[in-house]
Amino acid sequence: MGAGRAIVVHPVLRQEADGANRPPESRLEEAVGLALAIELEVIHAECVKVNRPQPSTLLGSGTVEHLAELVEEHEASLVILDHALSPVQQRNLEKGLKAKVIDRTGLILEIFGARARTREGMLQVELASLTYQKSRLVRSWTHLERQRGGFGFLGGPGESQLEMDRRLIGDRIIKIKKELDEVRRTRGLHRKARAKVPYPVVALVGYTNAGKSTLFNRLANADVFAKDLLFATLDPTMRQVTLPSGRKVILSDTVGFISDLPHGLVAAFRATLEEVDAADIILHVRDIAHIDTDAQRADVHEVLGDMGLDPDSDDRVIEVLNKIDALDDEARAAVLVQTARNPRAVAVSAITGEGFDALDRLLDERMNVNRQVVDLTVDLGDGAALAWLYDKGEVLDRRDDEEQAHIHVSLDPADLARFERRFQQPQM
């Protein structure tokens, strides 16, 4: 997508000014980061107070006049309002400012449209985009179907064409949902196949730009796109990783969360989030050097909570406090003390590799916390017993002689008891 001259505005509503967990200046900085993520030229950014939200424009008339002057002065073609806008508010602001206006949802969708690469990702983004556009004046259908990234919220071909036919949108939404159901069914089959290997799944989650992809690359020795951009990763990426202990795991990188992520977008990415829900271990990667790290943590916990997970009590969740290389000595010492006291936390630098030995050890410990490692001897002719062990346990080593298989296997206590009852007594 080509660059455009944009003004970014974060409206400070009274409830935000009176006690939000993130200062308006930080929210504005994040909105600017979102604009930069799609190569817009941000020529001006500011917070504006909104004492009484106006149904027609959200902003007060004085603020609209002020922004109109800025648009003319800077020859801006786009105004990004870091807040949700109704279709009427968006249309009235465009008339008053004489510039294209998009809200936070439209901006995030535009980024998602530019970033998605896999078939699943494109379908998820298009579904969210069409749902968002149903109540808005939009571009032509052919413009939406163009092969480039993005979804046309920033203008372009078809700017003056009539509103997209609602029936076409509805038909397309129905078709996309059917295709996504098939994708989810296929992913479910893939999860079942992985469970039979069985390699535990380790899912990376966290606020966008927390360093998940960089950490993924170092753990997996991979080359996933990792850049200092918001939403650099949109599609789930999976790699097989062998830990220092020799244990194999499947590492899954996922889309980053963000504050005020539209609920429709979370729903559209349900298939991606299902990977997190099905994971054996969840690594919550945090940018511990960010000024809003605690607020970002709360945002991620809220999304996980919506999925039915409780990060504070779920033993699968490990906090990875990333970017300790960016801390000063005092803050760094405090973080190291914090992680030393928390058995489900570790401090690392995905850039330098510091702390990765401790992360590897912690992964091994968490994987083994509810499992027993035993040595079993099974007759080679007992195919049912061998198949059962491979299906229910994790075979760490196997040595066969002429008549027997000697298996070093990790099993849940309940499964070990079932094996004993059904097949034989274990040789410890």
HELIX and SHEET records of a PDB file:
HELIX    1   1 ARG A   14  GLY A   19  1                                   6    
HELIX    2   2 PRO A   24  LEU A   36  1                                  13    
HELIX    3   3 SER A   61  HIS A   74  1                                  14    
HELIX    4   4 PRO A   87  LEU A   97  1                                  11    
HELIX    5   5 ARG A  104  ARG A  115  1                                  12    
HELIX    6   6 ARG A  119  GLN A  133  1                                  15    
HELIX    7   7 TRP A  141  LEU A  144  1                                   4    
HELIX    8   8 ARG A  166  ALA A  195  1                                  30    
HELIX    9   9 LYS A  212  ALA A  220  1                                   9    
HELIX   10  10 HIS A  263  ALA A  268  1                                   6    
HELIX   11  11 ARG A  270  ASP A  277  1                                   8    
HELIX   12  12 THR A  293  ASP A  306  1                                  14    
HELIX   13  13 ILE A  324  ALA A  326  5                                   3    
HELIX   14  14 ASP A  329  ARG A  341  1                                  13    
HELIX   15  15 PHE A  356  ASN A  368  1                                  13    
HELIX   16  16 GLY A  383  LYS A  392  1                                  10    
HELIX   17  17 PRO A  413  ARG A  422  1                                  10    
SHEET    1   A 4 GLU A  41  VAL A  50  0                                        
SHEET    2   A 4 ARG A   5  LEU A  13  1                                        
SHEET    3   A 4 LEU A  78  LEU A  81  1                                        
SHEET    4   A 4 LYS A 100  ASP A 103  1                                        
SHEET    1   B 6 THR A 237  THR A 242  0                                        
SHEET    2   B 6 LYS A 248  ASP A 253 -1                                        
SHEET    3   B 6 VAL A 201  GLY A 206  1                                        
SHEET    4   B 6 ILE A 281  ASP A 287  1                                        
SHEET    5   B 6 VAL A 317  ASN A 322  1                                        
SHEET    6   B 6 ALA A 345  ALA A 347  1                                        
SHEET    1   C 3 GLN A 372  ASP A 379  0                                        
SHEET    2   C 3 GLN A 404  LEU A 411 -1                                        
SHEET    3   C 3 GLU A 394  ASP A 400 -1                                        
END                                                                             
